[in-house]
Amino acid sequence: MRTFGGVLLGLCALATAGAKPSIDQQIAQLEASNSKLLRYPTQFTQNIMPKMIHSHNDYWRDVPLLTALSYGVASVEADVSLINGTLFVGHENAALTPDRTLDSLYIQPLLAILKKQNPRNTFTVGSTGVFDTSSGTPLQLLIDIKTDGVEALPFILKAFQPLREGGYLTTFADGTLTTSAVTVVGTGNSPLEQVKALSPRDYFFDAPLTQLTDPSLNTTWDPTLSPLASTDYETAVGWNGIGEITEEQKANITKFVGDAHARGITARFWDTPAWPVYARENIWRALLEGGADWLNADDLAAASSF
């Protein structure tokens, strides 16, 4: 195998002899050399910029998780059902199969990606995330529990043990919140009181965006419990994206987002209208202008280029 230096010497010799290879020819020859110097070690997500987009029902995609990462999507969602001790992924029971589990679709692929992004050598200190361009940006993984949350939670916590052992989970322990490669947030039937009781905590809770100031919930909402707060767009805002948004609807967006930001929590509105496309984009624009952090999206290509 020719070395990188050997290829360079050969190119210099050609230039001295008057051959004058173009820069494109030099690039092609260097690539053909298969030199180790041209192998970027953490290139899995090279040149992909992370974006504050949430992949709604990510498991619906032809290739769950990876498709979202290819667009720079920084939040994905898995609907999880506990059946006979196994955590299956799917929107309803008719969509479940023996092969599509939380472990096979998300935990093992994430473990493989993070091992690639964190080669164990003399240079590695701590853990970097899935995005090479922004290694400190965590991937947010929403776990939407579809079955009984109290029953499912212990199984979910056990399922994340491989990522926990790798030091890849954002964790709150001993009064300190340590951000890592993956931040797991429970939603759906996730049991609030059981999540609050976790110590250390590496499974967080998707707070109710429209109820952050409600004293009846008897909960202090902050990033150590809830890095994210979400609500149904139709209930909270209701504008269909056609015509002009009212001042009241704008005020609702800014109020709820403001409630979250005052507590250091990011805000997400789910179930935003998807069609007509121009109406969807009007809604996205209004949400971003109102300070919302996450775009809840089914069309990742459109959201990533918005």
C-alpha positions as CSV (number, residue, x, y, z in Angstrom):
1,M,0.0,0.0,0.0
2,R,1.3,3.4,-0.9
3,T,1.7,5.9,1.9
4,F,0.3,9.4,2.0
5,G,3.8,10.8,1.9
6,G,4.7,8.5,-1.0
7,V,1.7,9.8,-3.0
8,L,2.7,13.4,-2.3
9,L,6.3,12.7,-3.4
10,G,5.0,11.1,-6.6
11,L,2.8,14.2,-7.3
12,C,5.8,16.5,-6.7
13,A,7.8,14.4,-9.1
14,L,5.1,14.7,-11.7
15,A,5.0,18.4,-11.2
16,T,8.8,18.7,-11.5
17,A,8.6,16.7,-14.7
18,G,6.1,19.2,-16.1
19,A,3.0,17.1,-15.7
20,K,1.2,19.7,-13.5
21,P,-1.7,17.6,-12.1
22,S,-4.8,19.6,-11.3
23,I,-6.1,19.8,-7.7
24,D,-8.9,17.5,-8.6
25,Q,-6.4,14.9,-9.9
26,Q,-4.4,15.3,-6.7
27,I,-7.5,14.7,-4.6
28,A,-8.4,11.6,-6.7
29,Q,-4.9,10.2,-6.3
30,L,-4.7,10.8,-2.6
31,E,-8.2,9.2,-2.1
32,A,-7.0,6.2,-4.2
33,S,-4.0,5.8,-1.9
34,N,-6.4,4.6,0.9
35,S,-4.2,6.4,3.4
36,K,-5.1,6.2,7.1
37,L,-4.5,10.0,7.2
38,L,-7.7,10.5,5.1
39,R,-9.9,8.5,7.4
40,Y,-11.8,10.8,9.7
41,P,-12.4,8.7,12.8
42,T,-15.9,10.0,13.8
43,Q,-17.3,10.6,10.3
44,F,-20.6,8.8,10.8
45,T,-22.5,12.2,11.0
46,Q,-19.8,14.3,9.5
47,N,-21.1,17.6,8.0
48,I,-24.6,17.1,9.5
49,M,-25.7,20.1,11.5
50,P,-28.1,19.3,14.4
51,K,-31.5,21.1,14.3
52,M,-34.2,21.6,16.8
53,I,-36.6,19.3,15.0
54,H,-38.6,16.5,16.7
55,S,-39.3,13.4,14.6
56,H,-42.9,12.6,15.5
57,N,-43.5,8.9,15.6
58,D,-40.0,8.3,14.3
59,Y,-40.6,4.5,14.1
60,W,-42.9,5.1,11.1
61,R,-40.0,5.9,8.9
62,D,-38.5,3.4,6.6
63,V,-35.3,3.5,8.6
64,P,-36.1,4.6,12.2
65,L,-33.5,6.8,14.0
66,L,-31.0,6.9,11.2
67,T,-33.2,8.8,8.8
68,A,-33.8,11.4,11.5
69,L,-30.1,11.7,12.2
70,S,-29.3,12.1,8.5
71,Y,-31.4,15.3,8.5
72,G,-29.8,16.6,11.7
73,V,-32.9,16.0,13.7
74,A,-32.1,16.2,17.4
75,S,-35.2,14.6,18.9
76,V,-36.9,11.3,18.1
77,E,-40.0,9.6,19.5
78,A,-40.8,6.0,20.1
79,D,-44.2,4.7,21.2
80,V,-43.6,1.8,23.6
81,S,-45.9,-1.0,24.8
82,L,-44.9,-3.5,27.5
83,I,-46.3,-6.9,26.6
84,N,-45.2,-10.1,28.4
85,G,-42.1,-8.4,29.7
86,T,-40.9,-7.1,26.3
87,L,-41.0,-3.4,25.2
88,F,-42.4,-3.3,21.6
89,V,-42.4,-0.2,19.5
90,G,-45.5,0.9,17.5
91,H,-48.5,3.2,17.5
92,E,-51.1,0.5,18.3
93,N,-51.1,-3.3,18.9
94,A,-51.8,-4.0,15.3
95,A,-48.5,-2.4,14.3
96,L,-46.4,-4.4,16.7
97,T,-44.0,-7.2,15.5
98,P,-41.7,-9.5,17.5
99,D,-38.6,-7.9,15.9
100,R,-39.5,-4.2,16.4
101,T,-38.5,-3.5,20.0
102,L,-37.1,-0.6,21.9
103,D,-33.8,-2.4,22.1
104,S,-33.6,-3.3,18.4
105,L,-34.8,0.0,16.9
106,Y,-33.2,2.5,19.3
107,I,-31.0,1.3,22.1
108,Q,-28.6,-1.1,20.2
109,P,-28.3,1.3,17.2
110,L,-27.6,4.2,19.5
111,L,-25.0,2.2,21.4
112,A,-23.3,1.2,18.1
113,I,-23.3,4.9,16.9
114,L,-21.9,6.2,20.2
115,K,-19.1,3.6,20.3
116,K,-18.1,4.8,16.8
117,Q,-18.3,8.5,18.0
118,N,-16.3,7.7,21.1
119,P,-13.3,5.6,20.1
120,R,-11.4,4.4,23.2
121,N,-7.9,5.7,22.9
122,T,-5.4,8.1,24.6
123,F,-7.3,11.1,23.3
124,T,-10.8,10.3,24.4
125,V,-12.0,12.2,27.5
126,G,-15.7,11.9,28.5
127,S,-18.5,11.1,26.0
128,T,-19.4,12.9,22.8
129,G,-22.8,12.9,21.2
130,V,-24.1,11.5,17.9
131,F,-23.5,14.7,15.9
132,D,-19.8,15.2,14.9
133,T,-20.3,18.9,14.1
134,S,-21.7,19.6,17.6
135,S,-20.5,16.8,19.9
136,G,-22.0,18.4,23.0
137,T,-25.5,18.4,21.6
138,P,-27.6,15.5,23.1
139,L,-30.1,13.5,21.2
140,Q,-33.4,13.8,22.9
141,L,-35.3,10.5,22.9
142,L,-39.0,10.6,23.8
143,I,-40.5,7.4,25.2
144,D,-44.2,7.5,24.8
145,I,-45.6,4.8,27.0
146,K,-48.8,3.3,25.6
147,T,-49.5,0.7,28.3
148,D,-49.5,1.1,32.1
149,G,-46.7,3.5,33.0
150,V,-46.1,2.4,36.5
151,E,-45.7,-1.2,35.3
152,A,-43.6,-0.3,32.2
153,L,-41.2,2.1,33.9
154,P,-38.9,-0.5,35.6
155,F,-38.6,-2.4,32.3
156,I,-37.7,0.8,30.4
157,L,-35.1,1.8,33.0
158,K,-33.5,-1.7,32.7
159,A,-33.6,-1.5,28.9
160,F,-31.4,1.6,29.0
161,Q,-28.7,-0.1,31.1
162,P,-26.3,-0.5,28.1
163,L,-26.3,3.2,27.5
164,R,-26.2,3.9,31.2
165,E,-23.1,1.7,31.6
166,G,-21.4,3.6,28.7
167,G,-22.0,6.9,30.4
168,Y,-24.2,8.1,27.5
169,L,-27.3,9.1,29.5
170,T,-28.0,12.6,30.7
171,T,-28.3,12.2,34.5
172,F,-29.4,14.2,37.6
173,A,-27.6,13.0,40.7
174,D,-26.5,14.6,44.0
175,G,-28.0,17.9,43.0
176,T,-26.1,18.1,39.7
177,L,-27.5,17.7,36.1
178,T,-24.9,16.2,33.8
179,T,-25.7,16.4,30.1
180,S,-24.5,13.4,28.0
181,A,-25.1,12.0,24.5
182,V,-28.7,11.0,25.0
183,T,-31.5,12.7,27.1
184,V,-34.4,10.3,27.7
185,V,-37.8,12.0,28.3
186,G,-40.9,10.1,29.2
187,T,-44.2,11.1,27.8
188,G,-47.6,9.5,27.2
189,N,-48.4,7.3,30.3
190,S,-45.1,8.0,31.9
191,P,-45.8,8.2,35.7
192,L,-44.9,11.6,37.1
193,E,-44.6,10.6,40.7
194,Q,-42.4,7.6,40.0
195,V,-40.1,9.7,37.7
196,K,-39.8,12.4,40.4
197,A,-38.7,9.7,42.9
198,L,-35.9,8.4,40.7
199,S,-32.5,9.0,42.2
200,P,-30.3,9.2,40.3
201,R,-32.6,10.2,37.5
202,D,-31.8,9.5,33.8
203,Y,-35.4,9.2,32.7
204,F,-37.1,12.6,32.7
205,F,-40.6,13.8,32.3
206,D,-42.3,15.7,29.4
207,A,-44.0,18.5,31.4
208,P,-47.5,19.9,30.5
209,L,-46.6,23.2,28.7
210,T,-50.0,24.8,29.5
211,Q,-49.9,23.9,33.2
212,L,-46.4,24.9,34.3
213,T,-47.9,27.5,36.6
214,D,-50.7,25.3,38.0
215,P,-50.1,24.9,41.8
216,S,-52.5,21.9,41.9
217,L,-49.9,19.7,40.3
218,N,-47.7,20.2,43.3
219,T,-44.6,20.0,41.1
220,T,-41.5,22.2,40.7
221,W,-40.8,22.2,37.0
222,D,-37.2,22.6,36.0
223,P,-34.6,20.9,33.8
224,T,-33.6,18.4,36.5
225,L,-37.1,16.8,36.1
226,S,-38.4,18.1,32.8
227,P,-36.0,19.4,30.2
228,L,-39.0,19.6,27.8
229,A,-42.6,20.8,28.1
230,S,-45.2,20.0,25.4
231,T,-48.8,20.5,24.6
232,D,-51.4,19.9,21.9
233,Y,-51.2,22.7,19.4
234,E,-54.9,22.7,18.6
235,T,-55.9,23.1,22.2
236,A,-53.2,25.7,23.1
237,V,-53.3,27.8,19.9
238,G,-55.8,26.6,17.4
239,W,-54.8,28.7,14.3
240,N,-55.0,26.6,11.1
241,G,-52.3,28.5,9.3
242,I,-54.8,30.0,6.8
243,G,-55.4,33.8,7.0
244,E,-54.1,35.9,9.8
245,I,-53.2,34.6,13.2
246,T,-55.0,36.5,15.9
247,E,-53.3,38.5,18.6
248,E,-54.8,36.2,21.2
249,Q,-53.4,33.2,19.5
250,K,-50.0,34.8,19.3
251,A,-50.2,35.7,23.0
252,N,-50.9,32.1,23.8
253,I,-47.8,31.0,22.1
254,T,-45.6,33.6,23.8
255,K,-47.2,33.0,27.2
256,F,-46.7,29.2,27.2
257,V,-43.2,29.4,25.7
258,G,-42.4,32.1,28.3
259,D,-43.6,29.9,31.1
260,A,-41.2,27.2,30.0
261,H,-38.2,29.4,29.3
262,A,-38.5,31.1,32.7
263,R,-37.9,27.6,34.2
264,G,-35.0,26.7,31.8
265,I,-37.3,24.3,29.9
266,T,-37.7,24.0,26.1
267,A,-41.1,24.2,24.5
268,R,-42.8,22.0,21.9
269,F,-46.3,22.1,20.4
270,W,-47.4,18.7,19.0
271,D,-50.0,17.7,16.4
272,T,-49.5,20.8,14.3
273,P,-51.5,20.7,11.0
274,A,-49.5,19.0,8.2
275,W,-51.6,20.2,5.2
276,P,-52.0,22.4,3.2
277,V,-48.2,22.7,3.1
278,Y,-48.3,26.5,3.0
279,A,-50.5,26.5,6.1
280,R,-48.1,24.1,7.9
281,E,-45.2,26.4,7.1
282,N,-47.1,29.5,8.3
283,I,-47.7,27.7,11.6
284,W,-44.0,26.7,11.9
285,R,-43.0,30.3,11.3
286,A,-45.5,31.6,13.9
287,L,-44.2,29.1,16.5
288,L,-40.6,29.9,15.9
289,E,-41.3,33.6,15.9
290,G,-43.1,33.1,19.2
291,G,-40.0,31.4,20.7
292,A,-41.0,27.7,20.5
293,D,-37.8,25.6,20.6
294,W,-38.8,22.4,18.7
295,L,-40.6,22.0,15.4
296,N,-42.7,18.9,15.7
297,A,-42.5,17.3,12.3
298,D,-43.6,14.3,10.2
299,D,-41.9,15.6,7.0
300,L,-38.3,15.8,8.1
301,A,-37.0,16.8,4.7
302,A,-39.3,19.9,4.7
303,A,-38.6,20.8,8.3
304,S,-34.8,20.5,7.9
305,S,-34.8,22.8,4.9
306,F,-37.4,25.3,6.4
